[in-house]
Amino acid sequence: MRRATAKLLGIGAGIALGAVYAIAPAPTAQATMRTTMTAAADTVTGCLQKGAKADVFKLVQKDGKSVNVMSSSVSLAGHVGHTVTLTTSAMPMGKDSTMMSVSKMTMVSGSCS
């Protein structure tokens, strides 16, 4: 009798978990996009320059393209005017703007050429 009761409880628990999973909402496109954007890291090399706002910097690449960067974990201010390689990931800042978040920095040269 105890085995039959335990078996029924196990089956009931499995059905209940399956029902919860079946009615749980699927991740939204926005949540999926946010996960994808924060997971993708890229490295860029260029001349680090002071940006228009405090704690915002601009990295100008050799081809003239630039990207706005900031970091809460890497001190960028002391490397303005240096050639650096940054490991970045996109941070959506609004409808039409993206800021790159720096997670790692390597100094290439003490000056920009």
Helices and strands as residue ranges (DSSP letters): H 2-23, H 29-39, E 42-50, E 57-60, E 66-70, G 77-79, E 83-92, E 98-109
